[in-house]
Amino acid sequence: MQNMMPLSPVEKLRGFLESAELGEDGRLPPERELAETLDMGRTALRKAMAVLQGQGVVWRHVGKGTFMGDRPVETPTDLNAMIRRTNPLEVMAARVAFEPEIARLAAVNATAAQVSELRNCAQKCRLATSWRLYEQWDNRLHRSFGEAAQNSLLLGLLDTMTAVRRAVTWGRRRVHPERPPREHHSFEEHDRIVEAIAERDGPGAAEAMRRHLRSVEIKLRETLGY
């Protein structure tokens, strides 16, 4: 029986990112701690980080750390003021008005690699072992829809909306406290959006996104007692 080949630093780091429960902002642990966790030298870790950064898996902010996903588009909007003026139901209404168009454009413009990434994110949502891990991949999936639309201005607006959404809906009570149930409504809804995009069905992708967000809105109203 042949011995299995050891994982490369890049494979180790990628495996860690696929299962790690990161904070709300997706920030990775400090370099020293991460190197110890992955049992590799810091030089090897930096090289692995550089590879994954080039692939859009992580991004770095000097002085703040390394974060999972692509670097968000910078927005000068005063988010704190916006957060103070809004509420979860307004955020959902904005999403319903905005994100279906993102999905429609993604169906027109997505590359094969982006469709593959959408499918990967949807699958990671299904496999999530905790709500935090689910939400990390759900956030990544919805941003990937924005990336696939191939419009930097719309992506910046989506990032702004996501930042507001995270602030005003943080701390929601969960009926299933440990992890999403197997029958969680978002799983099939995500799949419908992704497959409509893969089939270049713009109207179908927009409608699938609208139905998904309406489902999320209904659950949010139930949680908030409306």
N, C-alpha and C positions, 0 to 999 in steps of 0.2 A: 504494500500500500504506500503510495507516494505521499510525502508530506505536502501540506497545502502551502502555497507561496504566501509569505507575510504581506499584509496590506501596506501599500505605499502611504506616505504622509498625507497625500491628497485624498486617498480613499478613506483613511482614518478620519480626517477632518470632515469630509462629506458625510460619512456615516454619523458622526457626532451631530452635525447640523440637522440631519433628518429626524433625529429623535430627542434632541435637547429641548427642554422647556425654558425658553429665554424670557426675558422681561417684556413688558408692553412695547418697548421700543426696539426689540430684537437685538439688543446689544449682547455680544459674546463675552465670556469671562475674560479677565485680564490675561495677557500673554503668558505670564509665568504659570498661572493656575491652569490654563488650557494645555500648555506643554506637559505639565505633570499629569493631567487627566488622560491625555492621549499617549503618554509615555514616549515622548520624542523631544529632541533638542529644540531650542528656540529658533535656531537657524533653519532647521527643517520645517518648523511650523511657519515661519515667515515666508518661505518659498511656496509652501502649500497655500497659504493665504493669498499670495500673489497670483497663483494659478486660478483659484476660485474667484478672486476679484476680477480677473480678466474674463471670466465666464459669466459674470453678473450674479454670482451666488452670494457674495459678501461685498461690502463697501466700507471704506475707512473714513473717519473724520478725525483730523489731527487734533489731539488734545482731548478727545472724547471717547475714542475706541473704535472697534470694528463691529459692524452691524450686518445682520442677515439680509439678503436681497440686494437689489440695485439701489444706487444712490437716489434718494428722492429728488425731484425737481425743486429747487429753492423757490420759496414764495415769500414775498415781503409783507403779505397780509398780516394784520394784527389779529392773530388767532385768539388771543385771550379775550379781546373785546367781542369777537364773534361767538366764542363759546358762552360768554356771559349772557348774550342776547337770545340764544337759541335753546332748544330742548330736544329730547330724543325723537319725538314725533315729527318735528320740523326736519330733523336730519333725514328721517326715513322718507318724507315727502320729497326732499331734494334728491335723494338717491333714486327714487322711482322716476323722477323727471329726467335725470341725467344719465344714469348708468346703462339703460337700454340702448341709448345711442352709442355708447362706448362699445357695447357688444355688437351692434350692427356694423360699426366700422371695423371691428376686429375680424368679422367674417369676411370682409372685403380685403383687408390688408395683412392679416397674420401670416407669418412665414411658417414653414413646416416645423422648424425648431420651436417656434412659439406655441404652436398647437401641441407639440409634444410636452412642453413645459406646463401648459394648461392641464393636460391629462395627468401629468405627474402630481401637480398640486391638488387636483380633485381626489386622486387616489390617496394622497397623504392625509387629506381631511378624513376620509373613511377609516384610515388606519390609526388615527390619533388616539392615544391612550389617556388623554386628559383634555379638559376644556381648553386649557392654555395652549397646548400643542395644536389642538384643532383651530383655535383662533389665529395662531401664527400662520398656519397653512391657508386658512380662509382669507386672511389679509393678503398673503402672497398671491393667492389665486385671483382676487379681485384687482390687485395691482397689475398682474400679468395680463388681465383683460385690457387694462389701460395701455400697457406697453404694446400689445398686439394691435391696438387701434392705429399706431404709428402717427400720433399727433402729440407733439411735445406740450402744446398749450393745454389740451384736454387732460393730459397726464398730470400737469401741474395743478389743474383744478381738482382732479380726482385726489391727489395727495392732500390738498387743503381740506377737502371734504372728509377724508379718512382721519386726518388729525383731529378735526372737530368731533367726528363720530366717536373716536376712542375716548375723548375727554368727557363727553356728555352721557355716554352709555356705560361708562366703567362701573363695575360693581353690581351688575344685574344678578338677581337671584336665579339659580339654576334649579329646575325640577330634578334633573339628574346631576348630582353634584360632582361626580367623579369624572365622567367622560360622556360624550354624545352617545345616545342610544343607537343601536343598530338601525332602527327605523327612522333616524333623524331625517326630517324633510329635506334638508339642504343637499344631502348626498345625490339623490336622483335629479334634483333641480340643477345642481352644478353640472351633472353629466349631460343634461339636455342642452344647456348653454354651450358647453364645450363641443358637443357633437354638431350642433348647428353651425358653430364657427368653422369646424373642420370641413363641413359640407358646403361652405361658402353661402349659407342661407342667412342673409342679413336680417330680413324681417323675422325669421324664425328665432334667430339669436336674440333679437331685441325683445320679442314676446316672451321667450324663455327667461330672460333676465327680469322682465317686468313681473312675471308670475312668481319668480323666486323672491324678489324683494317684497312683494305683497305678502307672501307667506311669512317672511321675517317680520314685517310690520304687524301682522296679526298676532304673532307670538309675543312681540314687544308690548302690544296693547294689553294682552293677557297678563303679562308680568307686571305692568304698571297699574293694572286694575281699571283700565278704560273699557 
